Amino acid sequence: MTARTGWVSSEIRELKEAGRYVPIRTIESPQGAWVSIEGRKYLNMCSNNYLGLANHPEVKKAAISAIENYGVGAGAVRSIAGTDTIHVRLEKKLAEFKHMDSSLVFQGGLLANAGAIPVLVGKDDIVFSEELNHASIIDGVRLSSAKRVVFKHMDTDDLRARMKESRKEGKKALIITDGVFSMDGDIAPLDRITEIGEEFDAMVYVDDAHGEGVLGKNGRGIVDHFGLSQRVDVEMGTFSKALGSMGGFVAGASDMIDLMRQRARPFLFSSGLNPGDAAAVLKSIEIMSTDDSLLKRLWANSDRLKKGLQEAGYNTGSSKTPITPVIVGDEKKTLELSSVLFKEHAVFASPIVFPTVARGVARIRLMPSAVHSDGDIDATVDAFGKAGKSLKIL
Ligand SMILES: Cc1ncc(COP(=O)(O)O)c(C=O)c1O
């Protein structure tokens, strides 16, 4: 450390003092209902691996076989020398699955938002952005230099009022929202948002990171859930959650996707998605398209978990999806609860504090999955009951 970087240790100390320093655990096993940490087995309640596809035998086989055929890396930026047939097959499959004309694959969901939004709007344009949008949307809007107007969470009256106030003729406008809100699990009213987009001639963009594999027929996502196919301009998603792997995409009209291929900076200036990841996602979509048993199991576990926690006396907020926030409020208490669950009950459930959520609504976010058993869910509820009582949260 040089004298110039002394400020780093003070910032870390401040984070620790404020109870906002989150320990990062190292996992020694595959993602699943249980994981191994420092040689001990823990019930894993914080992975976004909704359907268990991250460690599914057929998905792993597909990735291994793609590595044998294409190697481990795409080799270059896709527009220069890195587009493999597996990327093209995946893009075709995704468009079909999403009932969109075309799609473009990125190396991550964050990069999809950072890349796509600045293609759609620029400094003379305006973005109407949901108050609780994911950080990657906020970054994408910042990168676009467009004017940003924030509308209230889940409040389409407020969106309409902001539109009336700020929508200028002759300029492009974009409404952008998370589909499922990642910290609360509530579902954006995309039907009403789409109507407002149509009324005010504003493009509609939805980030379906937590809707894929969870909502709609066979887990097609939020657009299918609301029956809005071909009325939403851009559906963005990630492969890192229900699809079990890594990467992101946008889907929309063919010419829009064509323009993204020419202009989206993470596509043009960063090497392509690894072939193994692309093949894994392709297999995950095939599995989801033909078999909805994992989806059904996910929802059954989610209902059981919420019911159990509510009966125990916890506040699980306004979630309408498997995302299950256990809202404690106080940041230090939340960290303590997570720590007692971990040390005394072998439940791995990470605390979520400011700045990921606002101050005063700190929580533990639980993510049930299709690979948890009824016993796993009941053990989680039991552990929360005991830990909550011992810490006088309940
Ligand atoms: C709503 C939302 N959008 C985008 C992302 C980013 O996805 P990725 O992990 O693929 O970068 C996430 C992941 O945390 C998310 O929750």
The ligand as a MOL file (V3000), in Angstrom:
LIG
                    3D

  0  0  0     0  0            999 V3000
M  V30 BEGIN CTAB
M  V30 COUNTS 16 16 0 0 0
M  V30 BEGIN ATOM
M  V30 1 C -32.5380 -7.8350 -13.1690 0
M  V30 2 C -31.1390 -8.2150 -13.5450 0
M  V30 3 N -30.6350 -7.7810 -14.7180 0
M  V30 4 C -29.3800 -8.0850 -15.0940 0
M  V30 5 C -28.5590 -8.8530 -14.3040 0
M  V30 6 C -27.1560 -9.1620 -14.7530 0
M  V30 7 O -27.0640 -10.4600 -15.2390 0
M  V30 8 P -25.6730 -11.2130 -15.3420 0
M  V30 9 O -25.4340 -11.8840 -14.0320 0
M  V30 10 O -25.8750 -12.1920 -16.4420 0
M  V30 11 O -24.6390 -10.2000 -15.6780 0
M  V30 12 C -29.0460 -9.3370 -13.0910 0
M  V30 13 C -28.1570 -10.1840 -12.2270 0
M  V30 14 O -27.9330 -9.9750 -11.0860 0
M  V30 15 C -30.3620 -8.9970 -12.6880 0
M  V30 16 O -30.8610 -9.4290 -11.5190 0
M  V30 END ATOM
M  V30 BEGIN BOND
M  V30 1 1 1 2
M  V30 2 1 2 3
M  V30 3 2 2 15
M  V30 4 2 3 4
M  V30 5 1 4 5
M  V30 6 1 5 6
M  V30 7 2 5 12
M  V30 8 1 6 7
M  V30 9 1 7 8
M  V30 10 2 8 9
M  V30 11 1 8 10
M  V30 12 1 8 11
M  V30 13 1 12 13
M  V30 14 1 12 15
M  V30 15 2 13 14
M  V30 16 1 15 16
M  V30 END BOND
M  V30 END CTAB
M  END
